[in-house]
Amino acid sequence: MGRMSEPATVVERVRTERGELALRSCGDHYEIISNGVFLMDTRAGASERLLVRAALEAVGAPARVLIGGLGVGFSVAEAAASGRPSEIVVVEIEDALIGWHRRHLAPYSAHALDDPRVRVVADDLVGWLGRTRSTFDAICLDTDNGPDWTVFDHNAELYGEPGLGLLRTRLNPGGVLAVWSAAASPGYAARLASVVGPVTELRVEVPRGEPDVIYLARRA
């Protein structure tokens, strides 16, 4: 998720309950900015794709998949490219971002939102998890830059023991929780193993900085 070096142009900017969200173009690519902070761009996506691919490889087919966070579409594109999912639910809090996928970002998600298996829910993931009674074979979290760097303070609930307990109840027996992180978080890995089940750690090298990390935990 490295920052682009080319001059960026604001394509759309909106005010939400959580502040300002902007979509900027930079050459042939886009980047998403939240309250002036760079979140992601359309240049790479290897670790986001691995997040979903590794989770799907760990469960059988057909699989019900939940993706937390739409982002620029790498995760949902990977899920839709696989024949394993029977249903793909994406929970995204920002209506504007969902709209940008219809108007600007569809090529980067390989038009995955048009896949009949894909259902996008415009909601806060924490609240939605607390209300739904749906269960999944794979849950993939790509809502933040990791357990130690959340986009919104409210999202920190997902990474503590109560949030992990809630996520565990939404996993089918033997199901897998996959979590994306911009850096290793040993404390989180320990909580994950304690609350959900055995943890596997996958690392993806990036051009600068620490490797991206994927945590996979199977419900014991």
C-alpha positions as CSV (number, residue, x, y, z in Angstrom):
1,M,0.0,0.0,0.0
2,G,2.8,2.4,-0.8
3,R,2.0,6.0,-1.4
4,M,2.1,7.1,-5.1
5,S,4.8,9.6,-6.2
6,E,2.9,11.1,-9.2
7,P,0.7,14.2,-8.7
8,A,-2.8,13.2,-7.5
9,T,-6.1,14.7,-8.6
10,V,-9.2,14.6,-6.5
11,V,-12.0,12.8,-8.4
12,E,-14.6,12.9,-5.7
13,R,-14.7,14.1,-2.1
14,V,-17.5,13.5,0.4
15,R,-18.3,14.3,4.0
16,T,-19.5,11.3,6.1
17,E,-20.3,10.8,9.8
18,R,-16.7,9.7,10.1
19,G,-15.1,12.7,8.4
20,E,-13.8,13.3,4.9
21,L,-13.4,10.5,2.3
22,A,-11.7,11.2,-1.0
23,L,-11.0,9.3,-4.2
24,R,-7.9,10.6,-6.0
25,S,-6.5,9.6,-9.4
26,C,-2.8,9.3,-10.0
27,G,-1.8,8.3,-13.5
28,D,-3.6,5.1,-14.3
29,H,-4.4,4.4,-10.7
30,Y,-6.6,5.5,-7.8
31,E,-6.0,6.0,-4.1
32,I,-8.4,6.4,-1.2
33,I,-7.8,9.0,1.5
34,S,-9.6,9.2,4.8
35,N,-9.4,12.4,6.8
36,G,-6.2,13.3,5.0
37,V,-4.6,9.9,5.7
38,F,-3.6,7.6,2.9
39,L,-5.4,4.2,3.1
40,M,-4.8,2.2,0.0
41,D,-4.3,2.4,-3.8
42,T,-4.9,0.2,-6.8
43,R,-1.3,-0.5,-7.6
44,A,-0.5,-3.7,-5.8
45,G,-3.0,-5.9,-3.9
46,A,-0.9,-9.1,-3.5
47,S,-1.4,-9.4,0.2
48,E,-5.1,-8.5,0.0
49,R,-5.6,-11.3,-2.6
50,L,-3.6,-13.7,-0.5
51,L,-5.9,-12.9,2.4
52,V,-8.9,-14.4,0.5
53,R,-7.0,-17.0,-1.4
54,A,-5.5,-18.6,1.7
55,A,-8.8,-18.6,3.5
56,L,-10.6,-20.3,0.6
57,E,-7.8,-22.9,0.3
58,A,-8.3,-23.7,4.0
59,V,-12.0,-24.4,3.7
60,G,-14.1,-26.7,1.6
61,A,-16.5,-25.9,-1.2
62,P,-19.1,-24.6,-1.5
63,A,-18.1,-21.9,1.0
64,R,-20.0,-18.9,2.4
65,V,-17.6,-16.0,2.6
66,L,-17.7,-12.7,4.5
67,I,-15.4,-9.9,3.6
68,G,-15.1,-7.0,5.9
69,G,-14.2,-3.9,4.0
70,L,-14.5,-3.3,0.2
71,G,-11.4,-1.2,-0.2
72,V,-10.3,-0.9,-3.9
73,G,-11.7,-4.4,-4.6
74,F,-8.8,-6.7,-4.5
75,S,-10.3,-9.0,-1.9
76,V,-13.7,-9.3,-3.5
77,A,-12.1,-9.8,-6.9
78,E,-10.1,-12.7,-5.6
79,A,-13.2,-14.3,-4.0
80,A,-15.2,-13.9,-7.2
81,A,-12.4,-15.4,-9.3
82,S,-12.7,-18.6,-7.3
83,G,-15.2,-21.3,-7.9
84,R,-15.3,-22.2,-4.2
85,P,-17.6,-19.5,-2.8
86,S,-21.4,-20.1,-3.1
87,E,-22.0,-16.7,-1.5
88,I,-19.8,-13.7,-0.9
89,V,-21.0,-11.0,1.5
90,V,-19.1,-7.7,1.6
91,V,-19.8,-5.3,4.5
92,E,-18.6,-1.8,3.8
93,I,-19.5,1.2,5.9
94,E,-19.0,3.9,3.3
95,D,-21.8,4.3,0.8
96,A,-19.6,6.6,-1.3
97,L,-17.0,3.9,-1.7
98,I,-19.6,1.5,-2.9
99,G,-20.7,4.0,-5.4
100,W,-17.1,4.6,-6.6
101,H,-16.9,0.9,-7.4
102,R,-19.8,1.3,-9.7
103,R,-18.3,4.4,-11.4
104,H,-14.6,4.3,-11.2
105,L,-13.1,1.2,-9.5
106,A,-14.9,-1.7,-11.3
107,P,-11.9,-2.5,-13.5
108,Y,-9.7,-3.0,-10.4
109,S,-12.3,-5.4,-8.8
110,A,-12.7,-7.2,-12.1
111,H,-16.4,-6.1,-12.0
112,A,-16.8,-8.5,-9.1
113,L,-19.8,-6.6,-7.8
114,D,-21.7,-7.8,-10.8
115,D,-21.2,-11.4,-9.8
116,P,-24.6,-12.9,-8.7
117,R,-22.8,-14.5,-5.7
118,V,-21.8,-11.1,-4.4
119,R,-24.0,-9.1,-2.0
120,V,-22.7,-5.8,-0.7
121,V,-24.1,-4.6,2.7
122,A,-23.7,-0.9,3.5
123,D,-23.2,-1.1,7.2
124,D,-20.8,-0.9,10.1
125,L,-19.1,-4.3,10.4
126,V,-19.1,-4.4,14.2
127,G,-22.8,-3.5,14.4
128,W,-23.8,-5.9,11.6
129,L,-21.9,-8.8,13.2
130,G,-23.8,-8.2,16.4
131,R,-27.2,-8.3,14.6
132,T,-26.8,-11.0,12.0
133,R,-27.3,-14.6,12.7
134,S,-25.6,-15.7,9.4
135,T,-22.5,-17.9,9.8
136,F,-19.7,-18.3,7.3
137,D,-17.0,-20.8,6.4
138,A,-14.5,-18.0,5.8
139,I,-14.4,-14.4,7.3
140,C,-11.8,-12.1,5.8
141,L,-11.1,-8.8,7.5
142,D,-9.5,-6.0,5.5
143,T,-11.2,-3.1,7.3
144,D,-8.0,-1.5,8.7
145,N,-4.3,-1.3,8.5
146,G,-4.2,-4.1,11.1
147,P,-5.0,-4.7,14.7
148,D,-2.7,-2.0,15.9
149,W,-3.7,0.7,13.4
150,T,-7.4,1.0,12.9
151,V,-9.0,3.5,10.5
152,F,-11.6,4.4,13.1
153,D,-11.4,4.0,16.9
154,H,-14.6,2.0,16.9
155,N,-13.0,-0.7,14.8
156,A,-10.7,-1.6,17.6
157,E,-13.5,-3.6,19.0
158,L,-12.9,-6.2,16.3
159,Y,-9.5,-7.0,17.5
160,G,-10.0,-7.4,21.3
161,E,-11.2,-10.6,23.0
162,P,-15.0,-9.6,22.9
163,G,-14.7,-8.8,19.1
164,L,-12.8,-12.0,18.4
165,G,-15.4,-14.0,20.4
166,L,-18.2,-12.4,18.3
167,L,-16.3,-13.3,15.1
168,R,-15.9,-16.8,16.3
169,T,-19.7,-17.2,16.7
170,R,-20.1,-16.2,13.1
171,L,-17.7,-19.0,11.9
172,N,-19.0,-22.4,11.1
173,P,-17.2,-25.2,12.9
174,G,-13.8,-25.6,11.2
175,G,-14.2,-22.2,9.6
176,V,-11.3,-19.8,9.1
177,L,-10.9,-16.2,10.2
178,A,-8.3,-14.3,8.0
179,V,-7.0,-10.9,9.1
180,W,-4.9,-8.5,7.1
181,S,-2.2,-6.4,8.9
182,A,0.4,-3.9,7.7
183,A,2.8,-5.3,10.2
184,A,3.3,-8.2,12.6
185,S,1.3,-8.0,15.9
186,P,2.4,-10.8,18.2
187,G,-0.1,-9.7,20.9
188,Y,-3.0,-10.0,18.5
189,A,-1.8,-13.3,17.3
190,A,-1.8,-14.7,20.8
191,R,-5.4,-13.4,21.4
192,L,-6.5,-14.8,18.1
193,A,-5.1,-18.3,19.0
194,S,-6.7,-18.1,22.5
195,V,-10.2,-17.1,21.4
196,V,-10.6,-18.6,17.9
197,G,-8.1,-21.4,17.4
198,P,-4.7,-22.4,15.9
199,V,-3.0,-19.5,14.0
200,T,-1.0,-19.5,10.8
201,E,1.0,-16.4,9.8
202,L,1.8,-15.5,6.2
203,R,4.1,-12.7,5.3
204,V,4.2,-10.7,2.0
205,E,7.3,-8.6,1.3
206,V,6.6,-5.0,0.2
207,P,8.9,-2.5,-1.5
208,R,9.4,-0.4,1.7
209,G,8.9,-1.1,5.3
210,E,7.7,-4.2,7.2
211,P,6.1,-7.1,5.3
212,D,2.3,-7.3,5.2
213,V,1.0,-10.1,7.4
214,I,-2.0,-12.4,7.0
215,Y,-3.2,-14.1,10.1
216,L,-5.3,-17.3,9.6
217,A,-7.1,-18.8,12.6
218,R,-9.3,-21.9,12.3
219,R,-12.2,-22.3,14.7
220,A,-11.3,-25.1,17.0
